[in-house]
Amino acid sequence: MALTTQEKRTQLERVPLFRDCSSEVLDRLADVTSEFAFADGAVVVQQGQVGNGLYIIVSGGVRIVAGSDELARLGAGDFFGELSVIDQRPRAASAYATGATDCLALAAWDLMAVLEQDPRLAVNLLKELAGRLRAADAQLRH
């Protein structure tokens, strides 16, 4: 996967986290986004390691696992790794590629710099985190 900056921007625009962000913000993020390809079963992030980036799935999928419990399965357009970016604490779960998986990655320092400048991105992140918290709460209740 070798995407142009414009193709990276197009991928970012498809992710709810970046909905309604300004053109300038999307251009800046596309400029600093890295690409990674993972084989089936490869570790994308490891539980317990300090996280330094957020991942966006372009193609393929990811299983999110904490200990021996599968917490979620994510696909194209989904993102993960945001908690470690925000609090700079070790990852709460591991992520494993399901099939050949391509991801874009944003370094923590790049994402935080944009979060401090663009309230739309911060609001979107809060909404996504609230949704995940509600889903986790619902799982605990059942």
Helices and strands as residue ranges (DSSP letters): H 5-13, G 16-18, H 23-32, E 34-38, E 43-45, E 53-66, E 69-75, E 79-80, H 82-87, E 94-107, H 108-117, H 119-141
